[in-house]
Amino acid sequence: MVVKEKFDNISILRKKLSPVLRTKVEELKKNKIYHISEQEIWNYLVATKWKNKKELYLSEMVDDILKLEID
């Protein structure tokens, strides 16, 4: 089953993804990467991975956040 969820604005979407972003930041801290914030992850993905996307599923965005690798 595929559920499409529409968001009225970007800030609502950002709030919806906040727990995932927080989880990613905690994962990075466990790997001794302390200088990256939730907002920086969000900004990076918006500016790169999601920039030219016409349609994104929430599940894809969650996957992108969790799979993001920081060198």
C-alpha positions in Angstrom: 0.0 0.0 0.0 1.3 3.4 -0.9 0.1 6.4 1.1 0.6 9.8 -0.4 0.6 12.5 2.2 0.5 16.2 1.2 1.9 19.0 3.3 0.6 22.5 3.2 4.0 24.0 3.7 7.6 23.1 4.1 7.7 23.9 7.9 5.0 21.3 8.5 7.1 18.7 6.5 10.2 19.7 8.4 8.4 19.2 11.8 7.2 15.8 10.6 10.7 14.7 9.8 12.2 16.1 13.0 12.4 12.8 14.8 14.3 11.2 12.0 16.7 14.1 11.7 17.3 13.9 15.5 17.9 10.2 15.2 20.5 10.8 12.5 22.3 13.5 14.6 22.4 11.0 17.5 23.9 8.4 15.2 26.5 10.8 14.0 27.4 11.7 17.6 27.9 8.0 18.4 30.3 7.9 15.5 32.2 10.9 17.0 30.8 13.5 14.5 29.6 16.3 16.7 29.5 19.3 14.5 26.4 18.5 12.3 22.9 19.7 13.3 19.4 18.6 12.2 19.1 21.9 10.3 22.3 21.3 8.4 21.2 17.8 7.3 17.8 19.3 6.3 19.4 22.1 4.3 21.9 19.8 2.6 19.2 17.4 1.4 16.9 20.2 0.3 19.7 21.8 -1.7 21.1 18.6 -3.2 19.1 15.4 -3.2 15.6 16.8 -3.2 16.2 20.0 -5.2 14.9 18.9 -8.6 12.3 16.4 -7.4 8.7 17.0 -8.5 7.3 14.4 -6.1 8.7 12.8 -3.0 7.2 10.3 -0.6 7.8 10.8 3.1 9.2 7.3 3.2 11.8 8.2 0.6 12.8 11.3 2.6 13.2 9.3 5.8 15.3 6.8 3.9 17.5 9.6 2.5 18.1 11.0 5.9 19.0 7.7 7.5 21.2 6.6 4.7 23.1 9.9 4.5 26.8 9.3 5.0 29.1 12.0 6.4 32.8 11.6 5.8 
